[in-house]
Amino acid sequence: MDGGAWAQVTLRSAEPTVGEGRVFARLLDEAQEGWFRAALGQAAGDLVAEAYLRPNNELSYTHVTFAEHDGRIVGMAAGYSAESHRSFANVLLENTTGWLRLRLRVVVRISRRVLRFIDTIPGGDFYVRALAVDTERRGEGIGTLLLVSLERSAQAAGSRRLALDVAAKNRQARRLYERVGMSPETESRRWFGLPNTNLIRMTKLV
């Protein structure tokens, strides 16, 4: 990405609108490799967008930064401090009923080892909940811009480290995080012992 292209990408705080919530839901599901669709089916977009509009939860617009090019959102990053994380409500579970709540509970139970690993955020860390860039815009430096923005947010929150979890099999993402100075710290257990189902926690002092 040359200097001119960099200049055409702008970062901004998210706004609490339904349209942005739907864009966030799409990018979030891409970042999580389809987990939300698996858990919530066709209702995933609506439920994540609803959570996005509310404060005090991990999917809230208050924690989201968007990257734009020519007025179009091309990427997003979401993150929060460990201290904020401890106060979050589980709005997805609150907003589901009947068979959909049962489906969500089943997927959460199956994924419990991974979710427990993700949910363990040491005090003083600023956790990158999600980072996603549109497929056709990857490799242009947008992910780096978003990570730098999250570092600034971490510093503003008084956090000591930036932390994130990445699929061990996602070598492209791991290379991006290594380029900005992050390094592996711990690794989750494989999901039911299956290969390529473990996560790596990467951190960086800020």
C-alpha positions in Angstrom: 0.0 0.0 0.0 1.7 3.2 -1.1 1.5 6.6 0.7 -1.4 7.8 -1.5 -3.5 4.7 -0.7 -2.7 5.0 3.0 -4.0 8.5 2.9 -7.3 7.4 1.4 -8.1 5.2 4.4 -9.5 6.9 7.4 -10.2 5.5 10.9 -13.2 6.6 13.0 -15.2 5.5 16.0 -18.3 3.5 15.3 -21.7 5.0 15.5 -24.8 3.4 17.0 -26.8 2.8 13.8 -28.5 -0.4 12.5 -26.6 -0.2 9.2 -23.2 -0.1 10.9 -24.3 -2.8 13.3 -25.0 -5.1 10.3 -21.6 -4.3 8.8 -20.0 -5.1 12.2 -21.9 -8.3 12.4 -20.6 -9.4 9.0 -17.0 -8.5 9.7 -17.1 -10.0 13.2 -18.4 -13.4 11.9 -15.6 -13.4 9.3 -13.0 -12.7 12.1 -14.5 -15.5 14.2 -14.5 -17.9 11.2 -18.3 -18.3 11.1 -18.8 -19.0 14.9 -21.7 -16.6 15.2 -23.6 -18.1 12.2 -23.0 -21.6 13.7 -24.4 -20.4 17.1 -27.3 -18.3 15.9 -28.0 -19.3 12.3 -29.7 -16.8 10.1 -30.6 -14.6 13.1 -26.9 -14.0 13.8 -26.7 -10.7 11.8 -29.8 -9.2 13.5 -28.7 -10.3 17.0 -25.2 -9.1 16.8 -26.4 -5.8 15.3 -28.8 -5.4 18.3 -25.9 -6.1 20.7 -23.8 -3.6 18.8 -26.3 -0.9 19.5 -26.2 -1.5 23.3 -23.6 -0.3 25.8 -21.8 -2.5 28.4 -21.2 -5.7 26.3 -18.3 -7.0 24.3 -20.0 -6.4 21.0 -21.0 -2.7 21.7 -20.3 0.0 19.2 -18.4 1.8 22.1 -15.5 -0.6 21.6 -15.4 -0.5 17.8 -13.2 1.4 15.3 -14.0 1.3 11.6 -11.6 1.8 8.6 -13.2 3.6 5.7 -12.2 4.1 2.0 -14.3 6.4 -0.2 -17.1 6.4 2.4 -17.3 2.6 2.6 -16.3 0.5 5.6 -13.5 -1.8 4.6 -12.4 -3.1 8.0 -13.0 -2.9 11.8 -11.3 -3.6 15.1 -12.9 -4.1 18.5 -11.2 -4.1 21.8 -11.6 -3.2 25.5 -9.7 -3.3 28.8 -9.8 -6.3 31.2 -11.5 -4.0 33.7 -14.3 -3.2 31.2 -14.6 -6.8 30.3 -15.4 -7.8 33.9 -18.6 -5.7 33.8 -20.0 -6.9 30.5 -23.5 -8.4 30.3 -24.2 -11.5 28.0 -26.6 -9.7 25.7 -26.8 -12.5 23.1 -28.1 -14.9 25.7 -30.5 -12.3 27.1 -31.9 -11.6 23.6 -32.5 -15.2 22.5 -35.5 -17.4 23.4 -36.9 -20.8 22.7 -35.0 -23.1 20.2 -32.5 -20.3 19.3 -31.4 -20.0 23.0 -31.1 -23.8 23.1 -29.0 -23.7 20.0 -26.8 -21.0 21.3 -26.3 -22.9 24.6 -25.4 -26.1 22.8 -22.7 -24.3 20.6 -21.4 -22.5 23.7 -21.1 -25.7 25.6 -19.3 -27.5 22.7 -17.0 -24.5 22.4 -16.5 -24.0 26.2 -12.8 -24.7 26.3 -12.0 -22.2 23.6 -14.5 -19.6 25.1 -13.0 -20.1 28.6 -9.5 -19.4 27.1 -10.8 -16.3 25.3 -12.6 -15.1 28.4 -9.5 -15.1 30.6 -8.1 -11.6 30.3 -5.5 -10.7 32.9 -5.8 -7.4 34.7 -3.9 -4.6 32.9 -4.4 -6.1 29.5 -6.3 -4.5 26.6 -8.0 -7.3 24.6 -8.5 -7.2 20.9 -11.9 -8.9 20.5 -11.9 -8.9 16.8 -10.0 -7.5 13.8 -11.3 -7.9 10.2 -10.6 -6.4 6.8 -12.6 -7.0 3.7 -11.2 -9.9 1.7 -10.4 -7.7 -1.4 -8.6 -5.1 0.7 -6.3 -7.4 2.7 -2.5 -6.9 2.3 -2.9 -3.2 2.0 -1.9 -2.3 5.5 -5.4 -1.6 6.8 -5.0 -4.3 9.5 -1.8 -2.6 10.7 -3.6 0.8 10.9 -6.3 -0.7 13.0 -3.9 -2.4 15.4 -2.0 0.8 15.9 -5.3 2.5 16.7 -6.0 -0.2 19.3 -2.6 0.3 20.9 -3.5 4.0 21.4 -6.8 2.9 22.9 -4.9 0.6 25.3 -2.6 3.4 26.3 -5.5 5.7 26.9 -7.2 3.1 29.1 -4.0 2.8 31.2 -3.5 -0.8 30.1 0.0 -2.3 30.1 -0.3 -4.8 27.3 -2.2 -5.4 24.1 -3.5 -9.0 23.9 -5.4 -11.1 21.3 -6.2 -14.7 20.4 -5.5 -16.1 16.9 -6.2 -19.5 15.4 -2.9 -21.4 15.3 -3.7 -22.3 11.7 -4.1 -18.7 10.6 -0.5 -18.0 9.7 -1.3 -14.9 7.7 -2.9 -13.2 10.7 -0.1 -14.4 13.0 2.5 -12.8 10.6 0.6 -9.5 10.8 0.6 -9.5 14.6 4.3 -10.4 14.6 5.1 -7.5 12.3 3.6 -5.0 14.8 5.7 -6.6 17.7 3.3 -9.1 19.2 4.7 -12.5 20.3 3.1 -15.8 21.4 2.5 -16.3 25.1 0.2 -19.2 25.7 -1.8 -21.7 23.7 -5.2 -23.3 24.2 -5.9 -27.0 24.2 -7.2 -28.4 20.9 -11.0 -28.7 20.5 -11.7 -32.4 21.3 -8.1 -33.1 20.4 -8.6 -32.2 16.8 -5.7 -30.6 14.8 -5.9 -26.9 13.9 -8.5 -26.1 16.5 -6.3 -24.4 19.1 -5.7 -20.7 19.7 -2.6 -18.8 20.5 -2.6 -15.8 22.9 -0.3 -13.1 21.6 0.7 -10.0 23.6 2.7 -6.8 23.3 3.7 -4.2 25.9 2.2 -0.8 25.2 
